Amino acid sequence: MIITKTPFRMSFFGGGTDMESFFIEHGGAVLSTTFDKYCYVNVRHLPRFFDWTSEFTYSKIEKVSDTDEINHPAIRNAMKMLDMHEIRLTYEADLPARSGLGTSSSFAVGMLNAFYALKGKYANKKQLADEAIYLERVLCDEAGGWQDQIAASFGGFNRINFGSDGYEILPVIISPEKKDQLNDNLLMFFTGFTRFSAAVQQANNLGAKDKIRQFKEMLTLVDDAEKVLTDKQSDLDDFGRLLDYTWKLKRQTGTAVSTDNIDGLYAKGIEAGALGGKLLGAGGGGFLVFYVQPEKQKAVKEAMKDLLYIPFKFENGGTRVIHYTPETYIPKKDEQ
């Protein structure tokens, strides 16, 4: 039996510039972190006592006798890609799916990590990121960028650069005191709305020519935000002000980015004293994060009292195997 633990990510700046259609021509970069909310993938070989050969439990339960019968596209394609058979897989998570935190990509990374471990093979973080990108963007043909798979695999607070030759991960060098202060100044709330990121990406048509100017400006904000974090003389509150600016830019990239409800909630947060904030993910719902100075946090929490407040801490681990019990597995075709 294998259990993997994979973090969710919080993206602050540069979201959308990690789309291959954009960064191949213009370059891209994101500033993001993973935090202490996780998905867990439990995998083992299914004993041969049943009328079905594989079983998958997520928001649904699937029992199938052929890989082609699997409804979940990521599971079906991953099973084929890694030649997996007779599998029992269970998915659990600390936060709901389709909520803007890269949950589907964290699941993809954690599942691939578990499948390799079940085979007795080690897959490094880059291999897991690359194969999760291939799984979701190519095999499943889902619209979206590359940042989620990379963040889930590597973990930590990073700047991720994208270009025609691929990507590079650069840890953000920030003092522990400033990092703790940033963590303390960020408040996250669940709006209650969930949506499919790929559907939002398609609705917004993020590669459209009239969006290029906004995305180029959003790209420059990654430099500005990183400087705020790494420059000892900078005012950390500028990070919050930049969040407000990048959110307003993101709003211009598609009608599906926000809704009247989200805009109303965001305005209430700002009115209560938040310096800035953003909706996490492609848009349309999920989690709102605000940058709020300590003395204003009580007022912002009061303004958001109808939403669920989610305390969190940054994490650095990325995906990992937290339980490993090897199994003796002999494929049916090899049995005498």
C-alpha positions as CSV (number, residue, x, y, z in Angstrom):
1,M,0.0,0.0,0.0
2,I,1.2,3.5,-0.9
3,I,-0.1,6.8,0.5
4,T,1.1,10.1,-1.0
5,K,0.6,13.6,0.5
6,T,0.7,16.5,-2.0
7,P,0.2,20.2,-1.1
8,F,-2.1,22.7,-2.8
9,R,-0.7,25.9,-4.1
10,M,-1.5,29.6,-3.8
11,S,-0.5,31.7,-6.8
12,F,0.1,35.4,-6.2
13,F,1.5,36.9,-9.5
14,G,1.9,35.9,-13.1
15,G,-1.0,33.5,-13.4
16,G,-1.9,33.1,-17.1
17,T,1.6,33.7,-18.3
18,D,2.3,30.0,-17.5
19,M,0.1,29.1,-20.5
20,E,2.2,27.5,-23.2
21,S,0.4,29.5,-25.9
22,F,1.7,32.7,-24.2
23,F,5.1,31.9,-22.7
24,I,6.5,30.2,-25.9
25,E,6.4,33.6,-27.6
26,H,6.5,36.1,-24.7
27,G,8.1,34.2,-21.8
28,G,6.3,33.8,-18.5
29,A,6.8,33.7,-14.7
30,V,4.7,33.1,-11.6
31,L,5.2,33.8,-8.0
32,S,3.6,31.1,-5.8
33,T,3.8,29.0,-2.7
34,T,2.4,25.8,-1.5
35,F,0.7,25.7,1.9
36,D,-0.3,23.2,4.6
37,K,-3.5,21.9,3.0
38,Y,-3.0,18.6,1.1
39,C,-4.6,15.9,-0.9
40,Y,-3.9,12.2,-0.1
41,V,-3.8,9.4,-2.6
42,N,-4.0,5.8,-1.3
43,V,-3.1,3.1,-3.8
44,R,-2.8,-0.6,-3.7
45,H,-3.5,-3.6,-5.9
46,L,-7.1,-4.7,-5.7
47,P,-7.4,-8.3,-4.4
48,R,-8.9,-10.7,-6.9
49,F,-12.1,-11.5,-5.0
50,F,-14.4,-9.2,-6.9
51,D,-16.3,-9.0,-10.2
52,W,-14.4,-6.0,-11.1
53,T,-10.6,-5.5,-11.5
54,S,-10.1,-1.9,-10.4
55,E,-11.8,0.4,-8.0
56,F,-11.5,4.2,-7.6
57,T,-13.0,6.4,-4.9
58,Y,-13.0,10.2,-5.2
59,S,-16.2,12.2,-5.3
60,K,-17.6,9.2,-7.0
61,I,-17.0,5.5,-6.8
62,E,-16.0,3.6,-10.0
63,K,-15.7,-0.2,-10.3
64,V,-14.4,-1.3,-13.7
65,S,-13.1,-4.4,-15.4
66,D,-11.3,-2.5,-18.2
67,T,-9.2,0.7,-18.2
68,D,-11.2,2.1,-21.0
69,E,-14.3,2.0,-18.8
70,I,-12.8,4.5,-16.3
71,N,-14.8,7.8,-16.4
72,H,-12.2,10.0,-14.6
73,P,-9.9,11.2,-17.5
74,A,-6.8,11.7,-15.4
75,I,-7.1,8.3,-13.7
76,R,-7.8,6.6,-17.0
77,N,-4.9,8.2,-18.9
78,A,-2.5,7.7,-16.0
79,M,-3.4,4.0,-15.8
80,K,-2.6,3.7,-19.5
81,M,0.5,5.9,-19.4
82,L,2.2,3.9,-16.6
83,D,0.6,0.5,-17.5
84,M,-1.2,0.1,-14.2
85,H,-3.6,-2.8,-13.6
86,E,-5.8,-4.1,-10.8
87,I,-5.7,-0.9,-8.8
88,R,-7.7,0.3,-5.8
89,L,-7.2,4.1,-5.5
90,T,-8.8,6.4,-2.8
91,Y,-8.5,10.2,-2.9
92,E,-9.0,12.5,0.1
93,A,-8.3,16.2,0.5
94,D,-8.3,18.9,3.1
95,L,-10.1,21.3,0.7
96,P,-12.7,20.9,-2.0
97,A,-12.0,20.2,-5.6
98,R,-12.4,22.9,-8.3
99,S,-11.6,25.7,-5.9
100,G,-8.7,27.5,-7.5
101,L,-5.9,25.9,-5.6
102,G,-4.6,23.6,-8.3
103,T,-6.4,20.7,-6.7
104,S,-6.7,18.6,-9.9
105,S,-2.9,19.0,-10.6
106,S,-2.0,18.1,-7.0
107,F,-4.1,15.0,-7.4
108,A,-2.4,14.2,-10.7
109,V,1.1,14.6,-9.2
110,G,0.2,12.6,-6.1
111,M,-1.4,9.8,-8.2
112,L,1.7,9.5,-10.4
113,N,3.9,9.5,-7.3
114,A,1.8,6.7,-5.8
115,F,1.8,4.7,-9.0
116,Y,5.6,4.8,-9.4
117,A,6.0,3.8,-5.7
118,L,3.6,0.9,-6.2
119,K,5.9,-0.3,-9.0
120,G,8.9,0.0,-6.7
121,K,10.3,2.9,-8.7
122,Y,11.5,6.4,-7.7
123,A,10.3,9.4,-9.7
124,N,12.0,12.7,-8.9
125,K,10.1,16.0,-8.6
126,K,10.9,17.2,-12.1
127,Q,9.8,13.9,-13.6
128,L,6.5,14.1,-11.7
129,A,5.9,17.7,-12.7
130,D,6.7,17.0,-16.4
131,E,4.5,13.9,-16.5
132,A,1.6,15.6,-14.7
133,I,1.7,18.4,-17.2
134,Y,1.7,15.9,-20.1
135,L,-1.1,13.9,-18.5
136,E,-3.4,16.9,-18.0
137,R,-2.5,19.1,-20.9
138,V,-1.9,16.5,-23.6
139,L,-3.5,13.2,-22.8
140,C,-6.5,14.7,-21.1
141,D,-6.5,17.8,-23.4
142,E,-7.5,20.1,-20.6
143,A,-6.8,23.8,-21.0
144,G,-4.5,25.5,-18.5
145,G,-1.0,26.4,-17.6
146,W,2.0,24.6,-16.1
147,Q,2.4,26.2,-12.7
148,D,0.1,24.0,-10.7
149,Q,1.9,20.7,-11.5
150,I,5.3,22.2,-10.8
151,A,4.3,23.8,-7.5
152,A,2.6,20.6,-6.3
153,S,5.7,18.5,-7.2
154,F,8.4,20.8,-5.7
155,G,6.6,22.7,-3.0
156,G,7.9,25.9,-1.3
157,F,7.8,29.6,-2.1
158,N,9.1,30.0,-5.6
159,R,9.4,32.1,-8.7
160,I,8.9,29.8,-11.7
161,N,10.1,31.1,-15.1
162,F,8.7,29.7,-18.4
163,G,10.1,30.0,-21.9
164,S,10.6,28.2,-25.2
165,D,13.1,25.9,-23.5
166,G,10.9,24.8,-20.7
167,Y,10.9,26.1,-17.1
168,E,13.1,26.8,-14.1
169,I,12.3,27.0,-10.4
170,L,14.0,29.7,-8.3
171,P,13.3,29.7,-4.6
172,V,12.4,33.1,-3.3
173,I,15.1,34.2,-0.9
174,I,13.1,35.9,1.9
175,S,14.1,36.3,5.6
176,P,12.2,34.0,8.0
177,E,10.8,37.0,9.8
178,K,9.4,38.6,6.6
179,K,8.0,35.3,5.4
180,D,6.2,34.8,8.7
181,Q,4.9,38.4,8.5
182,L,3.6,37.8,5.0
183,N,1.9,34.6,6.1
184,D,0.3,36.4,9.0
185,N,-0.9,39.2,6.8
186,L,-2.7,36.9,4.4
187,L,-6.3,35.9,5.1
188,M,-8.0,33.2,3.1
189,F,-11.8,32.7,2.7
190,F,-13.9,30.1,0.9
191,T,-16.5,31.7,-1.3
192,G,-18.5,28.5,-1.5
193,F,-18.4,28.5,-5.3
194,T,-16.5,25.9,-7.3
195,R,-15.8,25.6,-11.0
196,F,-13.6,23.7,-13.5
197,S,-10.4,25.7,-14.2
198,A,-10.2,24.3,-17.7
199,A,-13.7,25.5,-18.5
200,V,-12.9,29.0,-17.2
201,Q,-9.6,29.1,-19.2
202,Q,-11.6,28.2,-22.4
203,A,-14.3,30.7,-21.7
204,N,-11.7,33.5,-21.2
205,N,-9.7,32.4,-24.3
206,L,-6.5,33.5,-22.4
207,G,-4.4,33.4,-25.6
208,A,-6.5,36.0,-27.4
209,K,-4.5,38.8,-29.0
210,D,-6.3,41.6,-27.1
211,K,-5.2,40.0,-23.8
212,I,-1.5,40.1,-24.6
213,R,-0.9,43.6,-23.2
214,Q,-2.5,42.7,-19.8
215,F,-0.5,39.5,-19.5
216,K,2.8,41.3,-20.3
217,E,2.1,43.8,-17.6
218,M,1.1,41.0,-15.2
219,L,4.5,39.4,-16.0
220,T,6.4,42.6,-15.0
221,L,4.5,42.5,-11.6
222,V,6.3,39.2,-10.8
223,D,9.6,41.2,-10.7
224,D,8.0,43.9,-8.6
225,A,6.5,41.5,-6.1
226,E,9.7,39.5,-5.8
227,K,11.7,42.6,-5.1
228,V,9.3,43.5,-2.3
229,L,9.9,40.2,-0.7
230,T,13.7,40.0,-1.2
231,D,14.7,43.7,-0.7
232,K,15.4,44.2,3.0
233,Q,14.5,47.9,2.7
234,S,11.1,47.4,1.0
235,D,7.7,47.9,2.6
236,L,5.9,44.5,2.8
237,D,2.6,46.3,2.5
238,D,3.5,47.0,-1.1
239,F,2.9,43.3,-1.7
240,G,-0.7,43.8,-0.8
241,R,-1.1,46.8,-3.0
242,L,0.4,44.9,-5.9
243,L,-2.1,42.1,-5.3
244,D,-4.9,44.6,-5.8
245,Y,-3.3,45.9,-9.0
246,T,-2.7,42.4,-10.5
247,W,-6.3,41.4,-9.6
248,K,-7.7,44.4,-11.5
249,L,-5.5,43.5,-14.5
250,K,-6.7,39.9,-14.3
251,R,-10.3,41.1,-14.3
252,Q,-9.6,42.6,-17.8
253,T,-8.5,39.2,-19.2
254,G,-11.9,37.6,-19.4
255,T,-15.6,37.8,-18.3
256,A,-15.3,34.4,-16.5
257,V,-12.5,35.5,-14.2
258,S,-15.0,37.0,-11.7
259,T,-18.7,37.3,-11.0
260,D,-20.9,40.0,-9.4
261,N,-20.8,38.0,-6.2
262,I,-17.0,37.8,-6.2
263,D,-16.6,41.4,-7.0
264,G,-19.0,42.3,-4.2
265,L,-17.0,40.2,-1.7
266,Y,-13.7,41.7,-2.9
267,A,-15.1,45.2,-2.5
268,K,-16.3,44.5,1.1
269,G,-12.8,43.2,2.0
270,I,-11.1,46.3,0.6
271,E,-13.6,48.6,2.3
272,A,-12.9,46.9,5.6
273,G,-9.2,47.6,5.3
274,A,-7.5,45.0,3.1
275,L,-4.8,46.5,1.0
276,G,-5.3,44.0,-1.8
277,G,-6.2,40.5,-2.6
278,K,-7.2,38.2,-5.4
279,L,-9.3,35.2,-6.3
280,L,-7.1,32.2,-6.4
281,G,-7.0,30.2,-9.7
282,A,-8.4,30.8,-13.1
283,G,-11.5,32.5,-11.8
284,G,-15.2,32.0,-11.3
285,G,-15.1,31.0,-7.7
286,G,-13.2,29.2,-5.0
287,F,-11.0,31.0,-2.5
288,L,-10.4,34.7,-1.9
289,V,-7.1,35.8,-0.3
290,F,-6.6,39.2,1.2
291,Y,-3.5,41.0,2.3
292,V,-4.5,42.7,5.6
293,Q,-2.4,44.6,8.1
294,P,-2.8,43.1,11.7
295,E,-4.8,46.0,13.0
296,K,-7.4,45.7,10.2
297,Q,-7.8,41.9,10.3
298,K,-10.7,41.8,12.8
299,A,-12.7,44.2,10.6
300,V,-12.0,42.2,7.5
301,K,-13.0,38.9,9.2
302,E,-16.2,40.6,10.3
303,A,-16.9,41.8,6.8
304,M,-16.3,38.2,5.5
305,K,-18.3,36.6,8.4
306,D,-20.6,34.8,5.9
307,L,-17.6,33.0,4.4
308,L,-15.5,30.2,5.8
309,Y,-12.1,31.5,7.1
310,I,-9.2,29.1,6.4
311,P,-6.1,29.6,8.4
312,F,-2.9,28.3,6.8
313,K,0.9,28.1,6.9
314,F,3.3,28.0,4.0
315,E,5.0,24.7,3.4
316,N,8.1,23.6,1.6
317,G,7.8,19.8,1.1
318,G,6.0,19.3,-2.2
319,T,4.6,15.8,-3.0
320,R,5.9,13.0,-0.8
321,V,5.3,9.3,-0.1
322,I,4.2,9.1,3.6
323,H,3.4,5.4,3.7
324,Y,5.2,2.7,1.8
325,T,4.4,-1.0,2.2
326,P,5.7,-3.0,-0.8
327,E,3.4,-5.6,-2.3
328,T,4.2,-8.8,-4.2
329,Y,2.2,-8.4,-7.4
330,I,2.2,-10.9,-10.3
331,P,0.2,-9.7,-13.3
332,K,-2.5,-12.2,-14.4
333,K,-0.8,-12.7,-17.8
334,D,2.4,-13.8,-16.1
335,E,0.7,-16.4,-13.8
336,Q,1.3,-20.0,-14.7
